[in-house]
Amino acid sequence: MHRIHLLVILSLAVAANFCVRAIAHEQDAAEPTTEQPKELVFRTAEPSPVANFVVQLFTEVYAELGISLRFEDMPRNRSLTEANKGRIAGELGRVPMLAEEYENLMRVEFPLYDSEVMLVADRRNCGICSFESIESFGYIAGTRSVEALLEQLPLNKPNLQVASFAQLELMYDNDRVDALVLNDLEAELLDANNNPYTVFVPYARFTGYHYLHKKYAHLIPLVEAQLSKMLTSGRILELIEANDARLLTSQGFNTEPSLGEIRIASGVRPNYAQGDVNQAYLQLIRDIFAPVATELDVELNSFGRAYRGLDDNRFDALIGAQAKQLPNNAILSRNHIDFDSPLYVYTNDQDSMRKVLEGTLLQPVCQVVGYQDEQLLPNTLNYYVADSLLDCFAMLDMGRMGAVISYETSVPEWSEAPYVAHKLRDALPLHVAFPKTPHGYRLRDWFDREFRKLVESGAIRDYFSDDTLQRSFLYLNLPPQATAAATP
């Protein structure tokens, strides 16, 4: 995610279908009027950066016209009916085809934001995930962008409709459905957003517009003029930044792009010491980016050097990063490329392990640069960052370190006595990381698109063994003819 800097009108930024609404009169099918209303009442928006931005934007727009806004709670699907009947004034942010379905609603011709409908699921259950690889899904009734997408898909899967975002999230957390379908604005608010196993798959893209009931038609040119004025003055950009509105959408590629010079580093995974997987990463990335690069350099490095290179903008991508191993100026691919192994902490004896887990160990705990695994242990411990796990274990043997955080396969065989081990976490997904820049987002979107093609076509088997496909859950997305050999 990155902060919106743009508004070339059509790319204003971010997310979704938050339907803030307006109340005017109680009568049905009200006739057009030229009277200036003193107050419009809109549906209360579920708080989010973009919803807050739009509410503030139109509060200022209508204030310039001498109209105040008030907000009331109302279900999303009911608000469309109420707006069309003229019992509420309209919709603040809705999809462009709305006027075709609701004849009494008129569109304000000023694109407010771009957004996407997303599938949200657990990658351990469906790999890179799609409608084909899930069993059931849920969505918020009345979300027209979602309903429009579902109408286009030949789906015959169990699905549940709910009235609110809170109900949708509860349903997902309680495993009543495998996946959710919602706008990226709402997806950003999910608690599952902080779960490394959650995957967000973008589908249909749409633009949000403001709508008014036809009885307020005389306000439309006034609203459009005020929006244009605020755009020219820079006030809209100020409101975007003040509300920390963020862009989650993918721009897409109508033609094969030219992405210029690209330099990519693959950080060697310590648990893949045999090297075949690391080499597969390199070849995969070369084949994905070679067609769109004027010059491509893909190299194998220590994870620490690759991490520092991305952080210092010396590399355009880092292969093998985790969500918690991300520099502040970087983003992750939506698709994972693999899974690592369970992580352990090792000591020389049980007493040292007890002190590690209690947070009372005085000697440092050794870890590899960039791995940032200290969050898995008490914050009272001291840490030493080394370039390799072999260095960590050598210092543990010499008594210079009290513990080492490592994968099981990276433990050296030279020790005469076995180490004491304690499991810190299960295996986590590995991604490709990119700079948090417009160029980085383009690289990310191209990788996600092309990698998904390789997996869903079965061509990923040209790079990864069946063991890798099973470990990474990618076998769940292989076509039928390729699934048999990889299924456990």
C-alpha positions in Angstrom: 0.0 0.0 0.0 1.2 3.5 -0.6 -0.2 6.9 0.0 -2.1 8.5 -2.8 -0.1 11.3 -4.5 -2.2 11.4 -7.6 -5.5 12.5 -8.7 -5.4 12.7 -12.4 -9.1 12.6 -11.7 -9.5 8.9 -12.7 -6.8 7.7 -10.3 -7.7 9.6 -7.3 -7.1 6.6 -5.2 -8.3 3.9 -3.2 -11.0 1.9 -2.3 -14.3 1.2 -2.2 -17.9 0.9 -1.8 -18.7 2.7 1.3 -22.0 4.2 0.4 -22.6 7.3 2.4 -26.1 8.5 1.9 -28.4 11.5 2.0 -31.8 12.2 3.5 -34.0 14.8 2.1 -37.8 14.2 2.1 -40.1 11.4 3.0 -42.3 11.4 -0.1 -41.8 8.9 -2.9 -40.8 9.9 -6.4 -40.3 13.6 -5.5 -40.5 16.0 -8.3 -37.4 18.1 -9.4 -37.1 21.3 -7.5 -34.9 24.4 -7.7 -35.2 25.1 -4.0 -31.9 25.1 -2.2 -32.0 22.5 0.6 -30.5 23.6 3.9 -29.5 20.0 4.9 -28.7 16.7 3.3 -28.5 13.6 5.5 -26.2 10.8 4.3 -25.8 7.2 5.4 -23.1 6.9 8.1 -20.0 5.5 6.5 -18.0 2.7 8.1 -14.8 4.5 9.1 -11.8 4.1 6.8 -9.2 6.4 5.3 -11.1 6.7 2.0 -14.5 6.9 3.5 -13.3 9.7 5.8 -11.8 11.5 2.9 -15.0 11.4 0.9 -17.1 12.5 3.8 -14.8 15.4 4.5 -14.7 16.3 0.7 -18.4 16.5 0.3 -18.9 18.2 3.7 -16.7 21.0 2.3 -18.3 20.9 -1.2 -21.8 21.3 0.1 -20.8 23.8 2.8 -19.7 26.1 -0.1 -23.2 25.8 -1.4 -24.7 26.7 1.9 -25.8 23.1 2.6 -24.9 21.1 5.8 -24.7 17.4 6.0 -26.0 15.0 8.6 -25.4 11.2 8.8 -27.7 8.4 9.7 -27.3 4.6 10.0 -28.9 2.7 7.1 -28.2 -0.8 5.6 -26.3 -0.6 2.3 -28.8 -2.4 0.1 -31.8 -0.4 1.5 -30.1 2.9 0.8 -30.2 2.3 -3.0 -34.0 1.8 -2.8 -34.4 4.8 -0.6 -32.3 7.0 -2.8 -34.1 5.9 -6.0 -37.4 6.8 -4.3 -36.2 10.2 -3.3 -36.5 9.5 0.4 -32.7 10.1 0.7 -30.7 12.4 -1.5 -28.5 9.9 -3.3 -25.2 8.1 -3.0 -21.8 9.6 -2.3 -19.6 6.8 -3.7 -21.0 4.1 -6.0 -20.2 2.2 -9.2 -20.7 3.9 -12.6 -23.5 1.6 -13.8 -25.8 2.7 -11.0 -27.9 5.1 -13.1 -28.7 2.3 -15.5 -30.4 0.3 -12.7 -31.9 3.2 -10.7 -33.6 5.6 -13.1 -34.1 8.4 -10.6 -30.4 8.7 -9.7 -28.2 11.1 -11.6 -24.4 10.9 -11.7 -22.1 13.8 -10.9 -19.6 13.6 -13.7 -16.4 13.7 -11.5 -14.6 10.4 -11.0 -13.9 10.1 -7.3 -11.7 7.1 -6.9 -10.6 3.9 -8.5 -11.2 0.6 -6.6 -11.2 -3.1 -7.1 -13.3 -6.0 -5.9 -11.1 -8.5 -4.1 -11.2 -12.1 -3.1 -9.8 -12.6 0.4 -8.8 -16.1 1.6 -6.2 -18.2 3.5 -3.5 -19.2 1.1 -2.9 -22.4 3.1 -6.4 -23.5 2.0 -6.3 -22.4 -1.7 -2.7 -21.5 -2.7 -2.7 -18.3 -4.7 -6.5 -18.6 -4.5 -9.3 -18.0 -7.0 -13.0 -18.6 -7.2 -12.1 -22.0 -8.7 -10.0 -23.1 -5.6 -12.5 -22.1 -2.8 -15.6 -23.9 -1.6 -17.7 -21.0 -0.4 -17.7 -17.3 0.1 -19.5 -14.4 1.7 -20.2 -10.8 0.8 -22.2 -7.7 1.9 -25.6 -7.5 0.3 -26.1 -4.4 -1.7 -22.5 -3.9 -2.7 -23.1 -3.3 -6.4 -19.5 -3.7 -7.5 -19.4 -7.1 -5.9 -22.8 -8.2 -7.2 -21.9 -7.0 -10.7 -18.8 -9.2 -10.6 -20.6 -12.2 -9.3 -23.2 -11.8 -12.1 -20.5 -12.1 -14.7 -18.9 -15.3 -13.2 -20.4 -18.7 -13.9 -20.3 -19.6 -10.2 -22.2 -22.4 -8.5 -20.7 -22.3 -5.0 -22.4 -21.8 -1.6 -22.4 -18.2 -0.6 -23.7 -16.1 2.3 -24.9 -12.5 2.2 -24.7 -10.3 5.3 -25.9 -6.8 6.0 -22.6 -5.3 7.4 -18.9 -5.4 7.4 -18.8 -6.5 11.0 -21.0 -9.5 10.2 -18.9 -10.4 7.2 -15.7 -10.4 9.2 -17.2 -12.4 12.0 -18.4 -15.0 9.5 -14.9 -15.4 8.1 -13.2 -15.5 11.5 -15.6 -18.3 12.5 -14.8 -20.3 9.4 -18.4 -20.2 8.1 -17.0 -19.4 4.6 -13.7 -20.1 2.9 -13.4 -16.6 1.4 -14.8 -13.1 1.3 -15.6 -10.9 -1.7 -15.4 -7.2 -1.0 -13.9 -3.9 -2.1 -10.3 -3.2 -1.4 -11.3 -0.3 1.0 -13.1 -2.8 3.2 -10.4 -5.5 2.7 -7.9 -3.1 4.2 -9.9 -3.0 7.5 -10.0 -6.7 8.0 -8.1 -8.0 11.0 -7.0 -10.8 8.6 -5.0 -8.1 6.8 -2.3 -8.6 9.5 -2.2 -12.3 9.0 0.7 -13.4 6.7 -1.5 -16.3 5.4 -4.2 -14.0 4.0 -4.1 -13.5 0.3 -5.9 -10.6 -1.5 -6.7 -11.4 -5.1 -7.9 -8.4 -7.2 -10.7 -8.9 -9.7 -13.0 -6.3 -11.3 -11.9 -2.7 -11.3 -14.4 0.2 -11.1 -14.6 3.9 -10.5 -16.7 5.6 -7.8 -19.1 8.5 -8.5 -21.4 10.7 -6.5 -25.1 10.4 -7.3 -28.1 12.6 -6.5 -31.8 12.0 -6.8 -33.2 13.7 -9.9 -35.1 16.3 -7.7 -31.7 17.7 -6.9 -30.6 17.9 -10.5 -30.0 21.6 -10.2 -27.2 20.9 -7.7 -25.2 18.7 -10.0 -23.4 21.5 -12.0 -22.8 23.4 -8.8 -21.2 20.3 -7.2 -19.1 19.6 -10.3 -17.9 23.1 -10.4 -16.9 23.1 -6.8 -15.1 19.7 -7.2 -13.1 21.1 -10.1 -12.2 24.2 -8.2 -10.9 22.1 -5.3 -9.0 19.8 -7.6 -7.3 22.8 -9.3 -6.4 24.4 -6.0 -4.9 21.2 -4.6 -7.4 21.0 -1.8 -8.5 17.5 -2.8 -4.9 16.2 -2.6 -4.6 17.8 0.8 -7.7 15.9 2.0 -6.4 12.7 0.6 -3.1 13.1 2.5 -4.8 14.4 5.7 -6.9 11.2 5.8 -4.0 8.9 4.9 -6.0 7.5 2.1 -4.1 4.6 0.5 -4.0 3.0 -2.9 -4.5 -0.8 -3.0 -5.5 -1.2 -6.6 -3.5 -2.7 -9.5 -3.4 -0.6 -12.6 -3.4 -3.6 -14.9 -1.7 -4.1 -18.3 -3.5 -3.7 -21.6 -0.3 -4.3 -23.5 3.1 -5.7 -22.6 4.9 -2.9 -20.8 8.4 -1.7 -20.9 9.8 -1.6 -17.4 13.3 -0.4 -18.1 16.4 -1.7 -16.3 15.7 -4.2 -13.6 18.1 -5.5 -11.0 16.9 -8.3 -8.7 18.5 -10.1 -5.8 17.5 -13.5 -4.4 18.3 -13.9 -0.8 19.6 -17.5 -0.2 17.2 -19.3 2.2 19.3 -21.0 4.9 16.9 -23.9 5.0 17.4 -24.6 1.3 21.1 -25.2 1.5 21.0 -27.6 -1.5 20.5 -24.6 -3.7 18.1 -26.1 -6.2 15.2 -24.1 -5.0 17.2 -20.9 -5.0 18.2 -21.5 -8.6 14.6 -22.2 -9.5 13.7 -18.8 -8.0 16.3 -17.1 -10.2 15.2 -18.8 -13.4 11.5 -18.1 -12.7 12.1 -14.4 -12.1 14.3 -14.1 -15.3 11.6 -15.7 -17.4 8.9 -13.4 -15.9 10.8 -10.1 -16.3 13.0 -10.7 -19.3 10.2 -9.8 -21.8 9.6 -6.4 -20.3 13.1 -5.3 -19.2 15.5 -3.3 -21.3 18.2 -4.8 -19.2 17.8 -7.5 -16.5 20.3 -8.5 -13.8 19.2 -11.3 -11.4 21.8 -12.5 -8.9 22.0 -14.7 -5.8 23.1 -13.1 -2.6 23.1 -13.7 1.1 19.8 -12.7 2.5 21.4 -9.9 4.5 23.0 -8.3 1.4 19.8 -8.7 -0.6 17.8 -7.1 2.1 20.1 -4.1 2.5 20.3 -3.7 -1.3 16.5 -3.4 -1.5 16.5 -1.0 1.5 19.2 1.1 -0.1 17.4 1.1 -3.5 20.3 -0.8 -5.1 17.9 -3.6 -6.1 14.4 -3.4 -7.7 13.3 -6.6 -6.1 14.2 -9.1 -3.4 13.1 -12.8 -3.8 12.2 -14.7 -0.7 11.0 -12.0 1.7 8.4 -12.4 4.4 5.9 -9.8 5.6 7.8 -9.2 8.8 11.1 -9.0 6.9 10.1 -5.9 4.9 11.9 -2.6 4.8 9.7 0.4 5.5 10.1 1.5 1.9 9.0 -1.8 0.3 5.9 -3.8 -0.6 5.3 -7.5 -1.0 3.9 -9.4 -4.0 0.3 -10.5 -3.4 1.2 -14.0 -4.6 3.6 -16.0 -2.5 6.4 -17.8 -4.3 7.0 -20.5 -1.7 6.8 -21.3 2.0 9.8 -21.5 4.3 10.1 -24.0 7.2 9.2 -23.9 10.9 11.6 -21.7 12.9 13.3 -22.7 16.2 15.5 -21.2 18.9 18.6 -23.2 19.9 20.6 -23.2 23.0 23.4 -25.4 24.5 21.4 -26.5 27.5 17.9 -26.5 29.1 18.8 -23.8 31.6 19.7 -21.4 28.9 16.5 -22.3 27.0 14.5 -21.5 30.1 16.1 -18.1 30.4 15.5 -17.4 26.7 11.8 -18.1 27.1 11.6 -16.1 30.3 13.5 -13.2 28.8 16.3 -13.4 31.5 19.2 -14.6 29.3 22.1 -12.2 29.6 24.0 -13.4 26.6 22.9 -12.2 23.1 20.6 -14.2 20.9 22.1 -14.5 17.4 20.0 -14.1 14.2 20.7 -13.3 10.5 20.5 -9.7 9.3 17.0 -8.8 7.9 15.2 -11.7 9.6 13.8 -9.6 12.5 12.6 -12.6 14.5 13.1 -11.0 17.9 9.4 -10.3 18.0 8.9 -14.0 18.7 10.7 -13.8 22.0 10.5 -11.6 25.1 11.6 -8.0 24.4 14.0 -8.1 27.3 16.6 -10.1 25.4 19.7 -8.8 23.6 20.4 -9.6 20.0 23.4 -9.9 17.7 23.0 -9.8 13.9 25.3 -12.0 11.9 25.7 -12.5 8.1 25.1 -16.2 8.3 23.6 -18.9 10.6 26.9 -20.8 10.6 28.6 -17.8 12.2 25.8 -17.8 14.8 26.3 -21.4 15.7 30.1 -21.1 15.8 29.7 -18.3 18.3 27.1 -20.3 20.3 29.6 -23.2 20.5 32.4 -20.7 21.7 30.1 -19.3 24.4 29.9 -15.9 22.8 26.2 -16.3 22.1 23.5 -17.7 24.4 21.1 -18.8 21.7 20.5 -18.9 17.9 17.3 -18.4 16.0 17.4 -20.8 13.0 15.7 -23.3 10.7 16.2 -26.9 11.6 17.9 -27.7 8.3 20.5 -24.9 9.0 21.8 -26.5 12.2 25.4 -27.6 11.5 26.4 -31.2 12.1 29.8 -30.4 13.7 28.5 -30.2 17.3 29.3 -33.2 19.5 26.4 -32.6 21.8 22.9 -31.9 20.5 21.4 -28.5 20.9 18.2 -27.8 22.9 15.5 -26.6 20.5 12.2 -24.8 21.0 9.8 -24.1 18.1 8.9 -20.5 17.6 6.5 -20.5 14.7 5.2 -22.6 11.8 6.3 -22.1 8.2 5.5 -18.7 6.6 4.9 -17.7 3.0 7.8 -16.2 1.0 7.2 -13.3 -1.4 9.0 -11.1 -3.9 9.5 -7.6 -2.4 9.6 -4.4 -4.4 10.3 -0.7 -3.7 7.3 1.3 -2.5 7.4 3.5 -5.6 5.3 3.8 -8.8 7.9 1.7 -10.6 7.9 -0.8 -7.7 4.1 -1.2 -7.9 4.3 -1.8 -11.7 6.9 -4.5 -11.1 4.8 -6.1 -8.4 1.7 -6.1 -10.5 3.5 -7.6 -13.5 5.0 -10.4 -11.3 1.7 -11.2 -9.7 -0.1 -11.4 -13.1 2.6 -13.6 -14.8 3.2 -15.8 -11.8 -0.5 -16.6 -11.5 -0.5 -17.5 -15.2 2.3 -20.0 -14.6 0.6 -21.6 -11.7 -2.9 -21.9 -13.2 -1.6 -23.2 -16.5 0.6 -25.8 -14.7 3.8 -24.4 -16.2 5.1 -23.8 -12.7 6.1 -27.5 -12.7 8.9 -26.5 -15.1 10.5 -24.6 -12.2 9.4 -26.3 -9.0 9.4 -29.9 -7.9 6.4 -31.6 -6.5 7.8 -31.2 -3.0 8.0 -27.5 -3.4 4.5 -27.3 -4.9 3.1 -29.2 -1.9 5.1 -27.1 0.6 3.9 -23.9 -0.9 0.3 -25.1 -1.4 0.6 -24.2 -5.1 -0.5 -27.7 -6.1 -4.1 -26.5 -5.1 -4.1 -24.3 -8.2 -2.7 -26.7 -10.8 -5.0 -27.8 -13.7 -6.4 -31.3 -13.4 -3.8 -33.0 -15.6 -1.0 -31.7 -13.4 -2.6 -32.2 -10.0 -2.4 -36.0 -9.7 1.4 -36.2 -9.3 1.5 -33.3 -6.7 -1.5 -34.2 -4.6 -0.4 -35.8 -1.3 
